[in-house]
Amino acid sequence: MALLPERNDDLINFLTARLQAWEDSAPLFAVPPAELAAYAASLTAAGSALDAANKARAGSKAATETQRAALRDLRQKSSKFIAAIRLAAERSADPSAIYAAAQIPAPLPPSPRPAPEAPTDLSAEINASSGTVTLKWKARRNSSTVYRVSRTITLTNGDEVGPVEVGVVGSKRFTDEEYPAGTRRVVYTVIAQRGNARSPESITLTVNLSRGSGGTMAIRSMRTGDGPTTRAAA
């Protein structure tokens, strides 16, 4: 175990506490007076240097904190001042003159928001008593997005009607309440719209319909895009 402490302050205190005893007992240690005097001077010099360094560090830390506080205050006041300049420019008939006088750049116009992604995972279910079909889908939602639903109808005689837009909704579901007589197939697509930006069309959802003996409407089968046909449970 080392006798001399590792920390500088502890080292100086340890040696200073013993210096007088070493000086009094120098003859016992066979240490020449000149060597002992040089040692005492070295201890005094080291202690003074350490004390000066500690004071310098404390002063530097205080100066650093003062600098940081001053710069924080400057930034806050500068931000308020620039905000006042921008407000004056917004209210001015000639904003560019305000910015030129202030020698700061005018803010860039906002970037256009990207178009929303196309809705996915379209599905449908039917209310047998009313004959209405409720269409559902998944999409990344935000408060400014609407969904435009279009359909193409195939009649029992083979004629097609559409595509036509049948609704614009703010939620991720739409209830289709009316079909022409003789409708046997409905193909739906959904587009998401945010502002003037529209998503690509969703993959189509094909709904094949049938009527039971009581005249109630039912979904016979469904198919998404070119995927497999899913038949309704009997």
SEMARVO-664627 format. One record per residue (C-alpha): residue number from 1; x, y, z. Coordinates in Angstrom, 3 decimals, m for minus. Example, Ala and Ser with C-alpha at 12.3 -4.5 7.8 and 13.67 -1.06 7.14 Angstrom:
BEGIN
<atom nr="1" east="12.300" north="m4.500" up="7.800"/>
<atom nr="2" east="13.670" north="m1.060" up="7.140"/>
This chain:
BEGIN
<atom nr="1" east="0.000" north="0.000" up="0.000"/>
<atom nr="2" east="1.436" north="3.398" up="m1.027"/>
<atom nr="3" east="2.222" north="5.690" up="1.871"/>
<atom nr="4" east="1.853" north="8.974" up="m0.009"/>
<atom nr="5" east="m1.778" north="9.974" up="m0.786"/>
<atom nr="6" east="m2.835" north="10.099" up="m4.455"/>
<atom nr="7" east="m4.839" north="13.350" up="m4.296"/>
<atom nr="8" east="m2.679" north="16.476" up="m4.397"/>
<atom nr="9" east="m4.507" north="18.252" up="m1.578"/>
<atom nr="10" east="m4.176" north="15.176" up="0.634"/>
<atom nr="11" east="m0.479" north="14.891" up="m0.223"/>
<atom nr="12" east="0.281" north="18.497" up="0.808"/>
<atom nr="13" east="m1.720" north="18.139" up="4.041"/>
<atom nr="14" east="m0.041" north="14.809" up="4.857"/>
<atom nr="15" east="3.500" north="16.197" up="4.419"/>
<atom nr="16" east="2.799" north="19.578" up="6.074"/>
<atom nr="17" east="1.477" north="17.807" up="9.172"/>
<atom nr="18" east="4.771" north="15.910" up="9.498"/>
<atom nr="19" east="7.311" north="18.534" up="8.476"/>
<atom nr="20" east="7.887" north="19.952" up="11.980"/>
<atom nr="21" east="8.446" north="16.482" up="13.462"/>
<atom nr="22" east="10.881" north="15.647" up="10.660"/>
<atom nr="23" east="12.787" north="18.879" up="11.244"/>
<atom nr="24" east="12.979" north="18.233" up="15.012"/>
<atom nr="25" east="14.172" north="14.671" up="14.466"/>
<atom nr="26" east="16.484" north="15.319" up="11.524"/>
<atom nr="27" east="19.603" north="14.069" up="13.398"/>
<atom nr="28" east="17.857" north="10.720" up="13.947"/>
<atom nr="29" east="17.268" north="10.376" up="10.204"/>
<atom nr="30" east="20.831" north="11.418" up="9.278"/>
<atom nr="31" east="19.420" north="14.080" up="6.932"/>
<atom nr="32" east="21.757" north="17.091" up="6.409"/>
<atom nr="33" east="20.253" north="20.469" up="7.396"/>
<atom nr="34" east="20.686" north="21.843" up="3.886"/>
<atom nr="35" east="18.764" north="18.924" up="2.374"/>
<atom nr="36" east="15.994" north="19.320" up="4.960"/>
<atom nr="37" east="15.746" north="23.070" up="4.206"/>
<atom nr="38" east="15.503" north="22.344" up="0.470"/>
<atom nr="39" east="12.761" north="19.794" up="1.151"/>
<atom nr="40" east="10.789" north="22.300" up="3.289"/>
<atom nr="41" east="11.103" north="24.918" up="0.527"/>
<atom nr="42" east="9.885" north="22.374" up="m2.039"/>
<atom nr="43" east="6.849" north="21.565" up="0.102"/>
<atom nr="44" east="6.045" north="25.259" up="0.536"/>
<atom nr="45" east="6.376" north="25.916" up="m3.212"/>
<atom nr="46" east="4.198" north="22.922" up="m4.114"/>
<atom nr="47" east="1.544" north="23.999" up="m1.617"/>
<atom nr="48" east="1.519" north="27.556" up="m2.953"/>
<atom nr="49" east="1.295" north="26.351" up="m6.565"/>
<atom nr="50" east="m1.571" north="23.993" up="m5.739"/>
<atom nr="51" east="m3.437" north="26.734" up="m3.863"/>
<atom nr="52" east="m3.009" north="29.121" up="m6.804"/>
<atom nr="53" east="m4.223" north="26.462" up="m9.255"/>
<atom nr="54" east="m7.297" north="25.716" up="m7.109"/>
<atom nr="55" east="m8.156" north="29.412" up="m6.946"/>
<atom nr="56" east="m7.667" north="29.752" up="m10.716"/>
<atom nr="57" east="m9.959" north="26.804" up="m11.368"/>
<atom nr="58" east="m12.631" north="28.213" up="m9.067"/>
<atom nr="59" east="m12.340" north="31.595" up="m10.761"/>
<atom nr="60" east="m12.499" north="29.987" up="m14.204"/>
<atom nr="61" east="m15.624" north="28.014" up="m13.255"/>
<atom nr="62" east="m17.318" north="31.154" up="m11.964"/>
<atom nr="63" east="m16.321" north="33.033" up="m15.120"/>
<atom nr="64" east="m17.671" north="30.216" up="m17.282"/>
<atom nr="65" east="m21.024" north="30.236" up="m15.480"/>
<atom nr="66" east="m21.200" north="34.032" up="m15.799"/>
<atom nr="67" east="m20.484" north="33.729" up="m19.527"/>
<atom nr="68" east="m23.149" north="31.066" up="m20.028"/>
<atom nr="69" east="m25.771" north="33.088" up="m18.162"/>
<atom nr="70" east="m24.928" north="36.204" up="m20.187"/>
<atom nr="71" east="m25.150" north="34.305" up="m23.492"/>
<atom nr="72" east="m28.469" north="32.702" up="m22.523"/>
<atom nr="73" east="m29.872" north="36.123" up="m21.728"/>
<atom nr="74" east="m28.512" north="37.517" up="m25.006"/>
<atom nr="75" east="m30.071" north="34.695" up="m27.050"/>
<atom nr="76" east="m33.460" north="35.128" up="m25.385"/>
<atom nr="77" east="m33.491" north="38.880" up="m25.944"/>
<atom nr="78" east="m32.242" north="38.454" up="m29.537"/>
<atom nr="79" east="m35.000" north="35.934" up="m30.298"/>
<atom nr="80" east="m37.622" north="38.365" up="m28.998"/>
<atom nr="81" east="m36.104" north="41.192" up="m31.027"/>
<atom nr="82" east="m36.084" north="39.139" up="m34.245"/>
<atom nr="83" east="m39.669" north="38.023" up="m33.551"/>
<atom nr="84" east="m40.646" north="41.697" up="m33.329"/>
<atom nr="85" east="m38.934" north="42.369" up="m36.691"/>
<atom nr="86" east="m40.795" north="39.469" up="m38.331"/>
<atom nr="87" east="m44.106" north="40.607" up="m36.885"/>
<atom nr="88" east="m43.486" north="44.096" up="m38.265"/>
<atom nr="89" east="m42.682" north="42.568" up="m41.670"/>
<atom nr="90" east="m45.899" north="40.515" up="m41.638"/>
<atom nr="91" east="m47.907" north="43.666" up="m40.963"/>
<atom nr="92" east="m46.016" north="45.732" up="m43.531"/>
<atom nr="93" east="m47.099" north="46.372" up="m47.107"/>
<atom nr="94" east="m43.442" north="45.850" up="m48.076"/>
<atom nr="95" east="m42.004" north="43.030" up="m45.929"/>
<atom nr="96" east="m38.793" north="42.893" up="m47.978"/>
<atom nr="97" east="m37.959" north="46.476" up="m46.943"/>
<atom nr="98" east="m38.296" north="45.512" up="m43.273"/>
<atom nr="99" east="m35.976" north="42.534" up="m43.671"/>
<atom nr="100" east="m33.485" north="44.568" up="m45.696"/>
<atom nr="101" east="m33.384" north="47.271" up="m43.010"/>
<atom nr="102" east="m32.892" north="44.621" up="m40.315"/>
<atom nr="103" east="m30.265" north="42.808" up="m42.438"/>
<atom nr="104" east="m31.839" north="39.418" up="m41.780"/>
<atom nr="105" east="m33.249" north="36.989" up="m44.378"/>
<atom nr="106" east="m36.968" north="36.663" up="m44.880"/>
<atom nr="107" east="m38.334" north="33.267" up="m43.810"/>
<atom nr="108" east="m38.579" north="30.698" up="m46.580"/>
<atom nr="109" east="m42.081" north="29.759" up="m47.731"/>
<atom nr="110" east="m43.285" north="26.510" up="m46.114"/>
<atom nr="111" east="m42.585" north="23.349" up="m48.060"/>
<atom nr="112" east="m45.694" north="21.731" up="m49.515"/>
<atom nr="113" east="m46.894" north="18.817" up="m47.455"/>
<atom nr="114" east="m46.419" north="15.450" up="m49.154"/>
<atom nr="115" east="m49.403" north="13.620" up="m50.547"/>
<atom nr="116" east="m50.894" north="11.037" up="m48.176"/>
<atom nr="117" east="m50.291" north="7.344" up="m48.742"/>
<atom nr="118" east="m52.907" north="5.245" up="m50.480"/>
<atom nr="119" east="m55.427" north="3.515" up="m48.178"/>
<atom nr="120" east="m54.884" north="m0.234" up="m47.737"/>
<atom nr="121" east="m56.669" north="m3.383" up="m46.537"/>
<atom nr="122" east="m60.096" north="m2.554" up="m47.933"/>
<atom nr="123" east="m62.912" north="m4.763" up="m46.652"/>
<atom nr="124" east="m66.695" north="m4.709" up="m46.715"/>
<atom nr="125" east="m69.652" north="m6.018" up="m44.738"/>
<atom nr="126" east="m73.344" north="m5.895" up="m45.498"/>
<atom nr="127" east="m76.378" north="m5.125" up="m43.384"/>
<atom nr="128" east="m78.766" north="m7.821" up="m44.565"/>
<atom nr="129" east="m81.912" north="m6.009" up="m43.421"/>
<atom nr="130" east="m81.114" north="m2.647" up="m44.998"/>
<atom nr="131" east="m78.944" north="m3.858" up="m47.882"/>
<atom nr="132" east="m76.297" north="m1.240" up="m47.161"/>
<atom nr="133" east="m72.612" north="m2.082" up="m47.569"/>
<atom nr="134" east="m70.075" north="m0.617" up="m45.147"/>
<atom nr="135" east="m66.595" north="m0.223" up="m46.563"/>
<atom nr="136" east="m63.562" north="m0.044" up="m44.228"/>
<atom nr="137" east="m59.837" north="0.523" up="m44.819"/>
<atom nr="138" east="m56.572" north="1.325" up="m43.102"/>
<atom nr="139" east="m54.588" north="4.547" up="m43.512"/>
<atom nr="140" east="m52.342" north="6.946" up="m41.672"/>
<atom nr="141" east="m54.815" north="9.401" up="m40.234"/>
<atom nr="142" east="m54.548" north="13.043" up="m39.369"/>
<atom nr="143" east="m57.202" north="15.663" up="m38.830"/>
<atom nr="144" east="m56.804" north="17.264" up="m42.277"/>
<atom nr="145" east="m57.175" north="14.055" up="m44.339"/>
<atom nr="146" east="m60.384" north="13.080" up="m46.109"/>
<atom nr="147" east="m61.153" north="9.959" up="m48.115"/>
<atom nr="148" east="m62.858" north="9.925" up="m51.508"/>
<atom nr="149" east="m64.737" north="6.710" up="m52.307"/>
<atom nr="150" east="m65.480" north="5.702" up="m55.897"/>
<atom nr="151" east="m67.298" north="2.680" up="m57.261"/>
<atom nr="152" east="m68.012" north="0.901" up="m60.537"/>
<atom nr="153" east="m71.190" north="m1.180" up="m60.680"/>
<atom nr="154" east="m71.815" north="m4.162" up="m62.948"/>
<atom nr="155" east="m75.487" north="m4.977" up="m63.544"/>
<atom nr="156" east="m76.935" north="m8.438" up="m64.143"/>
<atom nr="157" east="m77.234" north="m7.628" up="m67.857"/>
<atom nr="158" east="m73.503" north="m6.937" up="m68.042"/>
<atom nr="159" east="m73.715" north="m3.142" up="m68.227"/>
<atom nr="160" east="m71.237" north="m1.127" up="m66.147"/>
<atom nr="161" east="m71.937" north="2.148" up="m64.397"/>
<atom nr="162" east="m68.957" north="4.208" up="m63.312"/>
<atom nr="163" east="m66.524" north="4.765" up="m61.944"/>
<atom nr="164" east="m68.278" north="7.527" up="m60.033"/>
<atom nr="165" east="m67.456" north="9.159" up="m56.718"/>
<atom nr="166" east="m70.073" north="8.198" up="m54.151"/>
<atom nr="167" east="m68.779" north="9.843" up="m50.986"/>
<atom nr="168" east="m66.174" north="11.926" up="m49.189"/>
<atom nr="169" east="m65.645" north="11.085" up="m45.506"/>
<atom nr="170" east="m63.309" north="12.072" up="m42.704"/>
<atom nr="171" east="m63.201" north="8.612" up="m41.088"/>
<atom nr="172" east="m61.835" north="5.310" up="m42.379"/>
<atom nr="173" east="m65.230" north="3.845" up="m43.233"/>
<atom nr="174" east="m68.055" north="4.591" up="m45.627"/>
<atom nr="175" east="m71.575" north="3.209" up="m45.879"/>
<atom nr="176" east="m72.909" north="2.750" up="m49.404"/>
<atom nr="177" east="m76.679" north="2.970" up="m49.087"/>
<atom nr="178" east="m78.074" north="2.812" up="m52.621"/>
<atom nr="179" east="m77.524" north="0.583" up="m55.660"/>
<atom nr="180" east="m79.307" north="0.528" up="m58.995"/>
<atom nr="181" east="m81.712" north="m2.361" up="m59.433"/>
<atom nr="182" east="m79.985" north="m5.462" up="m60.779"/>
<atom nr="183" east="m76.557" north="m4.737" up="m59.268"/>
<atom nr="184" east="m74.463" north="m7.913" up="m59.044"/>
<atom nr="185" east="m70.928" north="m6.569" up="m58.595"/>
<atom nr="186" east="m69.423" north="m3.410" up="m57.075"/>
<atom nr="187" east="m65.752" north="m2.421" up="m57.410"/>
<atom nr="188" east="m64.580" north="0.156" up="m54.864"/>
<atom nr="189" east="m61.472" north="2.324" up="m54.704"/>
<atom nr="190" east="m60.483" north="4.893" up="m52.080"/>
<atom nr="191" east="m58.202" north="7.938" up="m52.404"/>
<atom nr="192" east="m56.817" north="9.892" up="m49.434"/>
<atom nr="193" east="m56.653" north="13.659" up="m49.830"/>
<atom nr="194" east="m54.889" north="16.327" up="m47.741"/>
<atom nr="195" east="m55.379" north="19.845" up="m49.025"/>
<atom nr="196" east="m54.861" north="19.666" up="m52.789"/>
<atom nr="197" east="m52.589" north="16.609" up="m52.570"/>
<atom nr="198" east="m54.114" north="13.234" up="m53.344"/>
<atom nr="199" east="m52.767" north="9.748" up="m52.785"/>
<atom nr="200" east="m52.671" north="7.112" up="m55.491"/>
<atom nr="201" east="m55.819" north="5.013" up="m55.775"/>
<atom nr="202" east="m56.106" north="2.138" up="m53.353"/>
<atom nr="203" east="m56.096" north="m1.405" up="m54.635"/>
<atom nr="204" east="m59.614" north="m2.255" up="m55.798"/>
<atom nr="205" east="m62.075" north="m4.173" up="m53.659"/>
<atom nr="206" east="m64.509" north="m6.224" up="m55.716"/>
<atom nr="207" east="m67.742" north="m7.164" up="m53.928"/>
<atom nr="208" east="m69.995" north="m9.748" up="m55.588"/>
<atom nr="209" east="m73.593" north="m9.501" up="m54.420"/>
<atom nr="210" east="m76.559" north="m11.840" up="m54.467"/>
<atom nr="211" east="m80.144" north="m11.829" up="m53.257"/>
<atom nr="212" east="m81.667" north="m14.494" up="m51.072"/>
<atom nr="213" east="m85.085" north="m16.027" up="m51.456"/>
<atom nr="214" east="m86.543" north="m13.284" up="m49.286"/>
<atom nr="215" east="m84.995" north="m10.597" up="m51.470"/>
<atom nr="216" east="m82.365" north="m9.642" up="m48.930"/>
<atom nr="217" east="m78.975" north="m8.541" up="m50.240"/>
<atom nr="218" east="m75.889" north="m10.569" up="m49.317"/>
<atom nr="219" east="m72.173" north="m10.598" up="m50.164"/>
<atom nr="220" east="m71.418" north="m13.736" up="m52.148"/>
<atom nr="221" east="m67.652" north="m13.170" up="m52.380"/>
<atom nr="222" east="m64.935" north="m10.473" up="m52.284"/>
<atom nr="223" east="m61.545" north="m9.995" up="m53.919"/>
<atom nr="224" east="m58.818" north="m7.405" up="m53.291"/>
<atom nr="225" east="m56.946" north="m6.344" up="m56.415"/>
<atom nr="226" east="m55.842" north="m9.424" up="m58.326"/>
<atom nr="227" east="m55.796" north="m11.522" up="m55.149"/>
<atom nr="228" east="m57.825" north="m14.657" up="m54.473"/>
<atom nr="229" east="m61.587" north="m14.538" up="m54.154"/>
<atom nr="230" east="m62.894" north="m14.877" up="m50.617"/>
<atom nr="231" east="m66.331" north="m16.442" up="m50.466"/>
<atom nr="232" east="m68.756" north="m15.439" up="m47.762"/>
<atom nr="233" east="m69.661" north="m18.033" up="m45.170"/>
<atom nr="234" east="m72.821" north="m19.889" up="m46.005"/>
